[in-house]
């Protein structure tokens, strides 16, 4: 295919933007409270769907969270399902108080 895929972390707007060949193709939005990132919306737009780009977007966001020492709240079903399928990332999920 040869397409160019880029994910940019826009910290000022608390989101990760996905670009394919320079076009905006998706977004993952979060809220940061201290060191806890609530990931509440993941979307891959229209014709870009069905190619694994959403998984790449979540993977990038989780890698950033890990590198920053964040824990996450997977409020978005897509992030939650991704973590369920990738046990190695379960340690990033914020524990809930008892």
C-alpha positions as CSV (number, residue, x, y, z in Angstrom):
1,X,0.0,0.0,0.0
2,X,2.8,2.4,0.9
3,X,0.7,4.9,2.7
4,X,2.3,7.2,5.3
5,X,0.8,6.8,8.8
6,X,1.6,9.3,11.6
7,X,0.2,9.8,15.1
8,X,0.8,13.1,16.8
9,X,0.2,13.7,20.5
10,X,-1.4,17.1,20.9
11,X,-0.9,17.7,24.6
12,X,-2.5,21.2,24.5
13,X,-5.8,19.6,23.4
14,X,-5.4,16.2,25.3
15,X,-5.6,14.1,22.2
16,X,-3.8,11.9,19.7
17,X,-4.4,12.7,16.1
18,X,-4.0,10.0,13.4
19,X,-2.9,11.0,9.9
20,X,-2.8,8.9,6.8
21,X,-0.9,10.4,3.9
22,X,-1.3,13.8,5.6
23,X,-5.1,13.5,6.0
24,X,-6.7,13.5,9.4
25,X,-7.9,9.9,9.8
26,X,-8.8,9.5,13.4
27,X,-8.5,10.7,17.0
28,X,-8.1,9.5,20.6
29,X,-9.2,12.0,23.2
30,X,-8.4,11.9,26.9
31,X,-8.6,13.9,30.1
32,X,-5.6,14.1,32.4
33,X,-6.1,14.4,36.1
34,X,-2.7,14.3,37.8
35,X,-1.1,11.2,36.4
36,X,-4.4,9.5,35.5
37,X,-5.5,9.7,31.8
38,X,-9.2,8.9,31.2
39,X,-9.3,7.8,27.5
40,X,-12.9,8.5,26.6
41,X,-13.2,8.6,22.8
42,X,-11.4,6.8,20.0
43,X,-12.5,7.2,16.4
44,X,-11.2,6.3,13.0
45,X,-13.0,8.3,10.3
46,X,-15.0,6.9,7.4
47,X,-12.9,5.3,4.6
48,X,-9.9,4.8,7.0
49,X,-11.8,2.1,9.0
50,X,-11.1,-1.6,9.0
51,X,-7.4,-1.4,8.5
52,X,-6.1,-1.7,12.1
53,X,-5.5,2.1,12.4
54,X,-7.6,2.3,15.6
55,X,-5.3,-0.3,17.2
56,X,-2.2,1.6,16.2
57,X,-3.7,4.8,17.7
58,X,-4.4,3.1,21.0
59,X,-1.0,1.4,21.0
60,X,0.7,4.8,20.6
61,X,-1.4,6.4,23.4
62,X,-0.6,3.5,25.8
63,X,3.1,3.8,25.0
64,X,3.0,7.5,25.8
65,X,1.0,6.8,29.0
66,X,3.6,4.2,30.0
67,X,6.6,6.5,29.2
68,X,5.0,9.3,31.2
69,X,4.2,7.2,34.2
70,X,0.4,7.6,33.7
71,X,-2.2,5.1,34.6
72,X,-5.3,5.1,32.5
73,X,-9.1,4.8,32.8
74,X,-10.3,3.0,29.6
75,X,-13.7,4.8,29.5
76,X,-13.9,4.2,25.7
77,X,-15.0,0.7,24.7
78,X,-12.3,0.5,22.0
79,X,-9.5,1.2,24.5
80,X,-11.1,-1.2,27.0
81,X,-11.3,-4.0,24.4
82,X,-7.8,-3.3,23.2
83,X,-6.4,-3.8,26.8
84,X,-8.5,-6.9,27.3
85,X,-6.8,-8.4,24.1
86,X,-3.3,-7.2,25.2
87,X,-2.7,-8.5,28.8
88,X,0.7,-6.8,28.9
89,X,-1.1,-3.4,29.1
90,X,-3.4,-4.3,32.0
91,X,-1.0,-2.9,34.5
92,X,-1.7,0.6,33.1
93,X,-5.3,0.5,34.2
94,X,-5.9,2.7,37.2
95,X,-7.0,0.8,40.3
96,X,-10.3,1.8,41.8
97,X,-10.5,2.7,45.4
98,X,-12.1,0.0,47.6
